[in-house]
Amino acid sequence: MSTTLAAGAELDFSLAQQLTVIALCALTAFIAHMALAVFNDGVRPFLLDFIQGRTTRSATTAVSFGLSAGFIFGLGAPMALSTGVLNPWLLFLPTDILGMLSPKKWLAPILGGAWGAVVVFGLNGANNIAHDLPVDFLTAMQQMSTPILFLFTLFPVLAITKQFGRKWGGIAGVLELALVVMTMKLWPNMFAGALAMAVGVLMLIGLAVSKDLRQRRADRAAGVVEEMGGDDPMASLFSASATRLRKYLPLFMLLGAGVCVLAQMHVFGGGEATSFLIAKGQYAEAAQVDFYRVFGFIPLIATTALASGAYGIAGFTLVYPIGYLMPNPFLAAVVGALVFAVEVLALSWIGKVLGKLPSVRDSSEHLRSAIGDTLQLAILFGSLMAANAMGGGLGILVVGGLYLLNEAMGRPVVRMAAAPAAVIVGGIVLNVLYWLDLFTPIKG
């Protein structure tokens, strides 16, 4: 399987794509203004205090900006520029901030739509300028695709090892390696990690469900009675939150339709690995990758939504893989709306089911942690490969040095975003050195 992109990823959008992005950014800013949903999982728990009037709009905006800025400029923008594919960090984190920032309800969609216009009209100009520089750091950043795609394949192995120990982790690792080698040999046009990830995730879920069922049988045998209902304050909070979200069901259905249509247009990828797969036209593999990520996020999104009364902008993210596979935008809109309706209506039930499956809940925590660990290494390694491609040893010195400096300073830029941001800053530094006649770009 080829893991290189065509030189110079294009960010040229059709009128329909431009209007979809602008309209969706306007809608997400409006929804964030009403504290009905945000994209940043870290911001959602803070929204309960805002909804109940215990904190101000400006304080909540400051939290949103602090938790999102690094991802927007360090990950969202570099990934979009290097792949030619939009992503949720670039579109939805800024609309979280702009929606919360807006003092008036009517102003929020205007600010969101303006951000969408900046992205679709401004990004291609920045892209063209960067590709015309003597040191083309955006083309160099496409070196990140190979480590991201292949190391991401290992996230189920890490999750299994953390939750079920070395023996099961070792079995999963050997099995995944064998499946990657087999896929590369027998189906060279298929993403090599697709089958391995499928088996790894199924193995993790199987182990977790098996453990929970054994525990429930043991509890029944010991005469342990499950406590149901009662005066649990969390139960009443969850019920109030679910009722609040159901009240705005038509708005959520519109949101689901919009996100699904954007995914169907194949100018948007829901994750780091997915962006590179979409850029290569491997939509089925991209759908598979984002589908596996869903298992890591359903418990987190469901519980934070029930605890805070605010949902996720992309819901359980199921609309991403469904959108990639839809044959046309009209069907994508209908299916996306239905998926969001089912998700919002099923929130209370999902919360109750998760309460009875502690090992499955733990599996989602381990999956998210493993996804973070694999991508962190892959992005760092890929960024150093990009640094080498654009500047050899000097490029590695500048980019690696900026990354280490960020660590030493207590990570003002979040670790996941620090390396891509360092590549862009390093690229600018190398161009300045070229104009000062102190550096000769590497040809290749």
C-alpha positions as CSV (number, residue, x, y, z in Angstrom):
1,M,0.0,0.0,0.0
2,S,1.3,3.5,-0.9
3,T,1.7,5.7,2.1
4,T,2.8,8.8,0.2
5,L,0.4,11.6,-0.8
6,A,0.6,13.5,-4.1
7,A,3.0,16.4,-3.7
8,G,1.1,19.6,-2.8
9,A,-2.1,18.6,-1.1
10,E,-4.9,20.9,-2.5
11,L,-7.4,22.8,-0.4
12,D,-9.6,23.8,-3.3
13,F,-13.3,23.5,-2.4
14,S,-16.3,23.5,-4.7
15,L,-19.1,26.0,-4.0
16,A,-21.3,23.3,-2.4
17,Q,-18.3,22.3,-0.1
18,Q,-17.7,25.9,0.9
19,L,-21.3,26.5,1.7
20,T,-21.6,23.3,3.7
21,V,-18.5,24.2,5.8
22,I,-19.7,27.8,6.4
23,A,-23.3,26.6,7.3
24,L,-22.0,23.9,9.6
25,C,-19.6,26.2,11.4
26,A,-22.5,28.7,11.9
27,L,-24.7,25.9,13.3
28,T,-22.0,24.5,15.7
29,A,-21.2,28.0,17.0
30,F,-25.0,28.6,17.7
31,I,-25.2,25.2,19.5
32,A,-22.1,26.0,21.6
33,H,-23.6,29.4,22.5
34,M,-26.6,27.6,23.9
35,A,-24.3,25.2,25.8
36,L,-26.1,22.3,24.1
37,A,-22.9,20.7,22.7
38,V,-19.2,21.3,22.3
39,F,-16.5,19.4,20.5
40,N,-13.8,19.5,23.2
41,D,-14.5,16.7,25.7
42,G,-12.4,18.6,28.3
43,V,-14.7,21.6,28.2
44,R,-18.0,19.6,28.5
45,P,-17.8,19.0,32.3
46,F,-17.4,22.8,32.9
47,L,-20.7,23.5,31.1
48,L,-22.9,22.3,34.0
49,D,-21.9,25.3,36.1
50,F,-22.6,27.6,33.2
51,I,-26.0,26.0,32.4
52,Q,-27.0,26.3,36.1
53,G,-25.8,29.9,36.3
54,R,-22.9,29.3,38.7
55,T,-20.2,30.7,36.3
56,T,-20.1,33.4,33.6
57,R,-19.9,33.1,29.8
58,S,-16.5,34.8,29.8
59,A,-15.1,32.4,32.3
60,T,-16.3,29.4,30.4
61,T,-14.9,30.9,27.1
62,A,-11.5,31.3,28.8
63,V,-11.6,27.6,29.8
64,S,-12.6,26.6,26.2
65,F,-9.8,28.7,24.7
66,G,-7.2,27.4,27.1
67,L,-8.1,23.8,26.4
68,S,-8.4,24.2,22.6
69,A,-5.9,26.7,21.3
70,G,-3.0,24.3,21.2
71,F,-5.0,21.7,19.2
72,I,-6.3,24.3,16.7
73,F,-2.9,25.8,15.8
74,G,-0.6,22.9,16.6
75,L,-2.7,20.0,15.2
76,G,-5.8,21.2,13.3
77,A,-4.1,23.7,10.9
78,P,-0.9,21.6,10.2
79,M,-2.9,18.4,9.5
80,A,-5.3,20.3,7.1
81,L,-2.4,21.9,5.3
82,S,-0.3,18.8,5.0
83,T,-3.2,16.5,3.9
84,G,-5.6,18.8,2.1
85,V,-8.4,17.5,4.3
86,L,-10.3,19.4,6.9
87,N,-10.6,18.1,10.5
88,P,-12.7,18.7,13.6
89,W,-9.9,20.5,15.5
90,L,-9.7,23.1,12.8
91,L,-13.5,23.5,12.4
92,F,-15.2,22.7,15.6
93,L,-12.8,23.8,18.4
94,P,-12.8,27.4,17.1
95,T,-16.7,27.4,16.9
96,D,-16.8,26.1,20.5
97,I,-14.9,29.2,21.5
98,L,-16.7,31.7,19.2
99,G,-20.1,30.3,20.3
100,M,-19.3,30.7,24.0
101,L,-17.7,34.1,23.4
102,S,-20.7,35.5,21.6
103,P,-22.8,37.7,24.0
104,K,-25.9,37.4,21.8
105,K,-27.7,34.4,20.3
106,W,-27.9,35.9,16.8
107,L,-24.2,36.8,16.7
108,A,-23.0,33.3,17.4
109,P,-23.9,31.8,14.0
110,I,-22.4,34.9,12.2
111,L,-19.1,34.4,14.1
112,G,-19.1,30.7,13.3
113,G,-19.9,31.2,9.7
114,A,-17.2,33.8,9.4
115,W,-14.7,31.2,10.8
116,G,-15.9,28.7,8.2
117,A,-15.3,31.3,5.5
118,V,-11.8,32.0,6.7
119,V,-11.1,28.2,6.5
120,V,-12.4,27.6,3.0
121,F,-11.2,30.8,1.4
122,G,-8.0,31.5,3.4
123,L,-6.5,28.1,3.9
124,N,-5.8,27.5,0.2
125,G,-4.0,30.8,-0.1
126,A,-1.8,29.9,2.9
127,N,-1.3,26.5,1.3
128,N,-0.1,27.9,-2.0
129,I,2.2,30.4,-0.4
130,A,3.8,27.7,1.8
131,H,4.3,25.4,-1.3
132,D,6.1,28.2,-3.2
133,L,8.7,28.7,-0.4
134,P,12.3,27.5,-1.0
135,V,11.8,25.0,2.0
136,D,8.4,23.4,1.4
137,F,7.6,22.3,4.9
138,L,4.0,21.3,4.0
139,T,5.1,18.6,1.5
140,A,7.7,17.5,4.1
141,M,4.9,17.1,6.6
142,Q,3.3,14.3,4.5
143,Q,6.2,12.2,5.8
144,M,3.9,11.9,8.9
145,S,1.4,9.7,7.2
146,T,3.4,6.4,7.4
147,P,4.1,6.4,11.1
148,I,0.6,7.6,11.9
149,L,-1.1,4.9,9.9
150,F,1.1,2.0,11.0
151,L,1.6,2.8,14.6
152,F,-2.1,3.7,15.1
153,T,-2.8,0.0,14.2
154,L,-1.3,-1.0,17.6
155,F,-3.8,0.8,19.8
156,P,-5.9,-2.3,20.6
157,V,-2.7,-4.2,21.6
158,L,-1.8,-1.4,24.1
159,A,-5.4,-1.3,25.5
160,I,-5.5,-5.1,25.9
161,T,-2.1,-5.1,27.7
162,K,-3.0,-2.3,30.1
163,Q,-6.4,-3.9,31.0
164,F,-5.7,-7.7,30.8
165,G,-2.0,-8.0,31.3
166,R,1.1,-9.1,29.4
167,K,-0.1,-12.5,28.3
168,W,-3.1,-11.3,26.4
169,G,-1.2,-8.2,25.2
170,G,1.5,-10.5,23.8
171,I,-1.1,-12.7,22.0
172,A,-2.8,-9.6,20.6
173,G,0.6,-8.2,19.4
174,V,1.6,-11.4,17.6
175,L,-1.8,-11.8,16.1
176,E,-1.9,-8.2,14.8
177,L,1.7,-8.4,13.3
178,A,0.7,-11.6,11.5
179,L,-2.5,-10.0,10.1
180,V,-0.6,-6.9,8.9
181,V,2.0,-9.0,7.1
182,M,-0.7,-11.2,5.6
183,T,-2.7,-8.1,4.5
184,M,0.4,-6.6,2.8
185,K,1.1,-9.9,1.0
186,L,-2.4,-10.9,-0.1
187,W,-4.3,-7.5,-0.4
188,P,-1.6,-4.9,-1.2
189,N,-4.2,-2.2,-2.2
190,M,-5.9,-2.5,1.3
191,F,-4.7,-0.4,4.3
192,A,-2.4,-2.9,6.0
193,G,-3.7,-2.2,9.5
194,A,-7.4,-2.6,8.7
195,L,-7.9,-6.3,9.5
196,A,-5.4,-6.2,12.5
197,M,-7.3,-3.3,14.1
198,A,-10.7,-5.1,13.6
199,V,-9.5,-8.2,15.3
200,G,-7.7,-6.3,18.1
201,V,-10.8,-4.2,19.0
202,L,-13.1,-7.3,18.9
203,M,-10.6,-9.2,21.1
204,L,-10.6,-6.3,23.7
205,I,-14.5,-6.1,23.7
206,G,-14.8,-9.9,24.0
207,L,-12.4,-10.0,27.0
208,A,-14.2,-7.2,28.7
209,V,-17.7,-8.5,28.2
210,S,-16.6,-12.0,29.3
211,K,-15.1,-10.6,32.5
212,D,-18.3,-8.6,33.2
213,L,-20.5,-11.7,32.6
214,R,-18.3,-13.8,34.9
215,Q,-18.5,-11.1,37.6
216,R,-22.3,-10.9,37.4
217,R,-22.6,-14.7,37.7
218,A,-20.3,-14.6,40.7
219,D,-22.4,-11.8,42.3
220,R,-25.6,-13.7,41.7
221,A,-24.2,-16.8,43.2
222,A,-23.0,-14.8,46.3
223,G,-26.5,-13.3,46.6
224,V,-25.5,-9.7,45.8
225,V,-28.6,-7.7,44.9
226,E,-28.3,-4.8,42.4
227,E,-29.4,-1.5,43.7
228,M,-31.8,0.1,41.3
229,G,-33.3,3.6,41.4
230,G,-33.6,5.1,44.9
231,D,-32.7,8.7,45.7
232,D,-29.4,8.7,43.9
233,P,-28.6,12.4,43.1
234,M,-26.6,11.4,40.1
235,A,-29.6,9.5,38.7
236,S,-31.8,12.6,38.9
237,L,-29.0,14.8,37.4
238,F,-28.7,12.3,34.5
239,S,-32.4,12.3,34.0
240,A,-32.6,16.1,33.9
241,S,-29.7,16.3,31.4
242,A,-31.2,13.7,29.1
243,T,-34.6,15.6,29.2
244,R,-32.8,18.9,28.3
245,L,-31.1,17.3,25.3
246,R,-34.2,15.6,24.0
247,K,-36.0,19.0,24.1
248,Y,-33.7,20.2,21.3
249,L,-33.9,17.0,19.2
250,P,-34.7,18.8,15.9
251,L,-31.5,20.9,16.3
252,F,-29.4,17.9,17.0
253,M,-30.9,16.1,14.0
254,L,-29.9,19.1,11.9
255,L,-26.4,18.9,13.4
256,G,-26.1,15.2,12.6
257,A,-27.2,15.8,9.0
258,G,-24.6,18.6,8.6
259,V,-21.6,16.6,10.0
260,C,-22.6,13.5,8.0
261,V,-22.9,15.5,4.7
262,L,-19.4,17.1,5.3
263,A,-17.9,13.6,5.8
264,Q,-19.7,12.4,2.7
265,M,-18.0,15.1,0.6
266,H,-14.6,13.6,1.4
267,V,-13.0,16.9,2.3
268,F,-13.1,16.1,6.0
269,G,-11.5,13.5,8.2
270,G,-12.5,12.8,11.8
271,G,-9.0,11.8,13.0
272,E,-5.2,12.0,12.3
273,A,-5.0,8.6,10.6
274,T,-8.3,9.2,8.8
275,S,-7.2,12.5,7.3
276,F,-4.3,10.7,5.5
277,L,-6.6,7.9,4.3
278,I,-9.2,10.3,3.0
279,A,-6.5,12.2,1.2
280,K,-5.5,8.9,-0.5
281,G,-9.1,8.2,-1.5
282,Q,-9.3,5.1,0.8
283,Y,-12.7,5.9,2.2
284,A,-13.7,2.4,3.3
285,E,-10.5,2.1,5.3
286,A,-11.0,5.6,6.8
287,A,-14.6,4.5,7.8
288,Q,-13.1,1.4,9.5
289,V,-10.5,3.4,11.5
290,D,-13.1,5.9,12.7
291,F,-15.6,3.2,13.5
292,Y,-13.1,1.6,15.9
293,R,-12.4,4.9,17.6
294,V,-16.1,5.1,18.5
295,F,-15.7,2.3,21.0
296,G,-13.2,4.4,22.9
297,F,-15.5,7.5,23.1
298,I,-19.1,6.3,23.6
299,P,-18.8,5.9,27.4
300,L,-16.9,9.2,27.8
301,I,-19.3,11.2,25.6
302,A,-22.4,9.5,27.1
303,T,-21.4,10.0,30.7
304,T,-20.2,13.6,30.3
305,A,-23.3,14.5,28.3
306,L,-25.6,13.0,31.1
307,A,-23.5,14.7,33.8
308,S,-23.3,18.1,32.2
309,G,-26.4,18.4,30.0
310,A,-24.2,19.2,26.9
311,Y,-23.6,16.7,24.1
312,G,-20.7,16.3,21.6
313,I,-20.7,18.3,18.4
314,A,-20.0,15.0,16.5
315,G,-22.1,12.9,18.9
316,F,-20.6,9.5,19.4
317,T,-18.7,10.2,16.1
318,L,-20.6,7.4,14.3
319,V,-21.6,10.0,11.7
320,Y,-18.0,10.2,10.4
321,P,-17.6,6.6,9.2
322,I,-21.2,6.5,8.0
323,G,-20.7,9.7,6.0
324,Y,-17.6,8.5,4.3
325,L,-19.5,5.5,2.9
326,M,-22.7,7.4,1.8
327,P,-23.3,7.5,-2.0
328,N,-24.7,11.1,-2.0
329,P,-25.1,14.1,0.3
330,F,-28.9,13.8,0.4
331,L,-28.9,10.3,1.8
332,A,-26.0,11.3,4.2
333,A,-28.2,14.1,5.5
334,V,-31.2,11.8,6.2
335,V,-29.0,9.1,7.8
336,G,-27.0,11.6,9.8
337,A,-30.1,13.1,11.3
338,L,-31.5,9.7,12.2
339,V,-28.3,8.6,13.8
340,F,-28.2,11.7,16.0
341,A,-31.9,11.2,16.9
342,V,-31.2,7.6,18.0
343,E,-28.1,8.7,20.0
344,V,-29.8,11.5,21.9
345,L,-32.9,9.4,22.6
346,A,-30.8,6.4,23.8
347,L,-28.5,8.4,26.1
348,S,-30.3,7.4,29.4
349,W,-30.4,3.8,28.4
350,I,-26.7,3.8,27.4
351,G,-25.9,5.3,30.7
352,K,-27.7,2.5,32.6
353,V,-26.1,-0.2,30.5
354,L,-22.6,1.2,31.1
355,G,-23.4,1.2,34.8
356,K,-23.7,-2.6,34.6
357,L,-20.6,-3.2,32.5
358,P,-17.6,-1.8,34.5
359,S,-15.0,-3.7,32.4
360,V,-16.4,-2.4,29.1
361,R,-16.3,1.1,30.6
362,D,-12.7,0.5,31.6
363,S,-12.0,-0.8,28.1
364,S,-13.1,2.6,26.6
365,E,-10.7,4.4,29.0
366,H,-7.8,2.1,27.9
367,L,-8.7,2.5,24.3
368,R,-8.7,6.3,24.5
369,S,-5.4,6.2,26.4
370,A,-3.9,3.8,23.9
371,I,-5.0,5.9,20.9
372,G,-3.3,8.9,22.5
373,D,-0.1,7.0,23.2
374,T,0.2,5.6,19.7
375,L,-0.6,8.9,18.0
376,Q,1.8,10.8,20.3
377,L,4.7,8.6,19.3
378,A,3.6,8.5,15.6
379,I,3.2,12.3,15.4
380,L,6.6,13.0,17.1
381,F,8.4,10.4,14.9
382,G,6.6,11.7,11.7
383,S,7.5,15.3,12.6
384,L,11.2,14.4,12.9
385,M,10.9,12.6,9.6
386,A,9.4,15.8,8.1
387,A,12.2,17.8,9.7
388,N,14.8,15.5,8.2
389,A,13.1,15.8,4.7
390,M,13.1,19.6,4.8
391,G,16.4,20.3,6.5
392,G,18.5,17.2,7.3
393,G,20.3,17.4,10.6
394,L,19.7,21.1,11.0
395,G,15.9,20.5,10.5
396,I,16.0,17.8,13.2
397,L,17.9,20.1,15.5
398,V,15.4,22.9,15.1
399,V,12.2,20.9,15.2
400,G,13.4,18.4,17.9
401,G,14.8,21.4,19.9
402,L,11.5,23.2,19.8
403,Y,9.7,20.1,21.0
404,L,12.1,19.6,23.9
405,L,12.0,23.3,24.8
406,N,8.2,23.0,25.0
407,E,8.5,20.0,27.3
408,A,11.1,21.9,29.5
409,M,8.8,24.9,29.7
410,G,5.9,22.8,31.1
411,R,4.1,22.2,27.8
412,P,2.6,25.6,26.9
413,V,1.6,23.8,23.7
414,V,-0.1,20.4,24.4
415,R,2.2,17.5,23.7
416,M,0.1,16.0,20.8
417,A,0.2,19.3,18.9
418,A,3.8,20.4,19.8
419,A,5.6,18.4,17.2
420,P,3.5,19.5,14.1
421,A,3.7,23.1,15.4
422,A,7.5,22.7,15.7
423,V,7.6,21.6,12.0
424,I,5.8,24.7,10.8
425,V,8.0,27.0,13.0
426,G,11.1,25.1,12.0
427,G,10.1,25.4,8.3
428,I,9.8,29.2,8.7
429,V,13.2,29.3,10.5
430,L,14.8,27.3,7.6
431,N,13.3,29.7,5.0
432,V,14.7,32.7,6.9
433,L,18.1,31.1,7.0
434,Y,17.9,30.4,3.3
435,W,17.1,34.1,2.6
436,L,20.1,35.1,4.8
437,D,22.2,32.7,2.6
438,L,22.9,30.5,5.6
439,F,21.1,27.4,4.5
440,T,20.7,25.4,1.3
441,P,17.5,23.5,0.9
442,I,17.6,19.7,0.5
443,K,16.6,18.7,-3.0
444,G,14.3,15.7,-3.4
